[in-house]
Amino acid sequence: MLWTAFTIGLFGSLHCVGMCGPIALALPYQKQSRLYGVWKVLLYNLGRTTTYVFLGVLIGLLGEGLFLAGMQRWLSIGIGITLLVIALFSIPVESRLLQSPMIGRFFLSLKTSLGKLLNKDASSNFFKIGLLNGFLPCGLVYMAIVGALTMGSIQGGATYMLLFGLGTIPLMLGTALAGQMAGFRIRNQLKRLYPIFLIALAILFIFRGAQFDLPADFSFWNAMQNIPMCY
């Protein structure tokens, strides 16, 4: 199931272009050489990915508990149904989250900190911008987090979020480097493809949870042959 992490990042970054695209376009690297600009944008994306891995570690702690409780199958089905409802009814996850006073205040403080960093072109700032960007309310990130939750371990959760972050880099890197070529109209067109991907992912999670997992070794079958029978 780890392959879905990179897939979520790669195709889900259609959503990232619409939501985080303005931040990527505002990165203060334009006065530098092309190669140096690529390096700074990569630092920004590595910062985002670092935050995702940190979130993966935290969610992995919870995932271990759910795994030990035998709830991972129902969790996968529940995630799939939730994603399907979000896609079919076009529920604006980010907007709903920002209506919460606590999340709204957190988002405002992040925007203030990002604004200060975007006014400076030091290389270290690009990594910091990415770190903060990773904490912004984002439905795609939350989708990846619930996927990491089904891995059932800290290592699995961290790896899942790492692959997710790496999957978002190609399109986000291209968006930042394209500058004004990645205009508002293009970003909106890409964003329209996002619900289709969301539905496909929802079906995948539901199928994964619904299928019956057979034992991987023969110990189960040997034990079945030795069960006492009453005649």
C-alpha positions in Angstrom: 0.0 0.0 0.0 3.0 2.3 0.2 2.8 2.9 -3.5 -0.4 4.8 -3.0 1.5 7.4 -1.0 3.6 8.5 -3.9 0.5 8.3 -6.2 -1.5 10.6 -3.8 1.3 13.1 -3.9 1.9 13.0 -7.6 -1.7 13.2 -8.8 -3.0 15.0 -5.7 -0.5 17.8 -6.3 -3.1 19.0 -8.9 -4.8 20.2 -5.7 -1.6 21.6 -4.3 -1.1 23.8 -7.4 -4.4 25.5 -6.7 -3.9 25.8 -2.9 -0.2 26.3 -2.4 0.7 27.5 -5.9 0.5 31.2 -4.8 3.2 30.5 -2.1 5.4 28.7 -4.6 5.0 31.6 -7.0 5.9 34.1 -4.3 9.2 32.5 -3.4 11.9 35.3 -3.6 14.4 33.6 -5.9 13.7 35.4 -9.2 16.8 37.6 -8.9 19.1 34.6 -8.7 20.6 32.5 -11.4 18.4 29.7 -12.8 20.4 26.9 -11.2 20.5 28.7 -7.8 16.8 29.3 -8.1 16.2 25.6 -8.7 18.2 24.8 -5.5 16.2 27.3 -3.4 12.9 25.9 -4.7 14.1 22.4 -3.9 14.9 23.5 -0.3 11.3 24.8 0.0 9.9 21.4 -1.2 12.3 19.5 1.1 11.0 21.6 4.0 7.4 20.6 3.2 8.4 17.0 3.0 10.2 17.2 6.3 7.0 18.4 8.0 5.0 15.6 6.3 7.5 13.0 7.7 7.1 14.6 11.2 3.3 14.3 10.9 3.8 10.7 9.7 5.7 9.8 12.9 3.0 11.3 15.1 0.2 9.6 13.2 2.2 6.3 13.3 2.0 6.3 17.1 -1.8 6.3 16.8 -1.7 3.8 13.9 0.2 1.3 16.1 -2.6 1.3 18.6 -5.3 0.8 16.0 -3.3 -2.0 14.4 -3.0 -3.8 17.6 -6.7 -3.4 18.2 -7.4 -5.0 14.8 -9.2 -1.9 13.5 -7.1 -1.2 10.3 -9.6 -2.9 8.0 -12.6 -0.9 9.1 -10.4 2.2 9.2 -9.5 1.7 5.5 -13.2 1.3 4.6 -14.2 4.4 6.6 -11.5 6.4 5.0 -12.7 5.3 1.5 -16.3 6.2 2.2 -15.3 9.6 3.7 -13.2 10.4 0.6 -16.0 9.4 -1.7 -18.5 11.7 0.1 -16.0 14.6 -0.1 -15.5 14.1 -3.8 -19.2 13.5 -4.8 -20.5 16.4 -2.7 -17.6 18.7 -3.4 -17.1 19.4 0.3 -14.5 22.2 0.8 -12.5 20.6 3.6 -10.1 23.5 4.0 -12.8 26.1 4.3 -14.7 24.0 6.9 -11.5 23.6 8.9 -10.8 27.3 8.9 -14.2 28.0 10.4 -12.9 26.5 13.6 -11.6 29.4 15.9 -8.6 27.4 17.1 -7.5 26.3 13.6 -8.3 29.8 12.2 -6.0 31.4 14.8 -3.2 28.9 14.0 -3.6 29.5 10.3 -3.4 33.3 10.8 -0.2 32.9 12.8 1.3 30.7 10.1 0.4 33.3 7.4 2.1 36.0 9.4 5.3 34.0 9.8 5.3 33.0 6.1 4.9 36.6 5.1 8.0 37.6 7.1 10.1 34.8 5.6 8.9 35.5 2.0 10.4 39.0 2.3 13.9 37.5 2.7 15.9 35.6 0.1 18.3 33.7 2.4 18.6 30.0 1.4 17.7 28.8 4.9 14.5 30.7 4.7 13.3 28.6 1.8 13.5 25.5 3.9 11.7 27.2 6.8 9.0 28.4 4.4 8.5 24.8 3.4 8.4 23.6 7.0 5.6 26.1 7.8 3.8 25.5 4.5 3.5 21.8 5.5 1.3 22.8 8.5 -1.2 24.8 6.5 -4.7 23.3 6.4 -4.8 21.1 3.3 -7.3 18.3 2.5 -4.7 16.5 0.4 -2.3 16.3 3.4 -5.0 15.0 5.6 -5.8 12.4 3.0 -2.2 11.3 3.1 -2.3 11.3 6.9 -5.2 8.9 7.1 -3.4 6.7 4.6 -0.4 6.7 6.8 -2.6 5.8 9.7 -3.5 2.5 8.1 0.2 1.5 7.9 0.0 0.6 11.6 3.5 1.6 12.7 5.7 4.7 13.3 8.1 3.7 10.6 5.3 2.9 8.2 3.6 6.2 8.9 6.9 8.2 8.4 7.7 6.3 5.2 4.2 6.8 3.8 4.4 10.6 4.4 7.9 10.8 2.9 6.8 9.1 -0.3 3.7 11.4 -0.4 5.9 14.5 0.0 8.3 13.3 -2.8 5.3 12.7 -5.0 4.2 16.4 -4.7 7.6 17.8 -5.6 7.6 17.4 -9.5 4.5 19.5 -10.1 5.2 22.0 -7.3 8.7 22.5 -8.5 7.5 23.0 -12.0 4.9 25.5 -10.8 7.4 27.6 -8.9 9.9 27.6 -11.8 7.3 28.4 -14.4 6.4 31.6 -12.6 3.6 33.5 -14.2 3.2 30.8 -16.9 1.3 28.8 -14.2 -1.4 31.4 -14.0 -4.7 31.3 -12.2 -6.6 29.8 -15.1 -4.2 26.9 -15.6 -4.2 26.2 -11.8 -8.0 26.1 -11.8 -8.1 23.7 -14.7 -5.7 21.3 -13.0 -7.7 21.6 -9.8 -10.8 20.3 -11.6 -9.1 17.0 -12.2 -8.7 16.5 -8.4 -12.2 15.0 -7.7 -11.7 12.3 -10.3 -8.5 11.2 -8.6 -10.2 11.4 -5.2 -12.9 9.0 -6.3 -10.4 6.5 -7.6 -8.5 6.7 -4.3 -11.7 6.2 -2.3 -12.5 3.1 -4.2 -9.0 1.8 -3.6 -9.2 2.2 0.1 -12.7 0.6 0.3 -11.5 -2.4 -1.8 -8.4 -2.7 0.4 -10.5 -2.8 3.5 -13.1 -5.2 2.1 -10.9 -7.9 0.8 -10.1 -10.9 2.9 -6.4 -11.4 3.7 -5.3 -15.0 3.6 -2.3 -16.1 5.8 1.1 -15.7 4.2 2.6 -19.0 5.5 1.4 -22.6 5.8 1.2 -22.8 9.6 -2.5 -21.9 9.5 -3.3 -24.7 7.1 -1.2 -27.3 9.1 -3.1 -26.3 12.2 -6.4 -26.7 10.4 -5.5 -30.3 9.4 -4.8 -31.2 13.0 -8.1 -30.0 14.5 -9.8 -32.7 16.5 -13.0 -33.9 14.8 -16.0 -35.5 16.5 -17.6 -38.6 14.9 
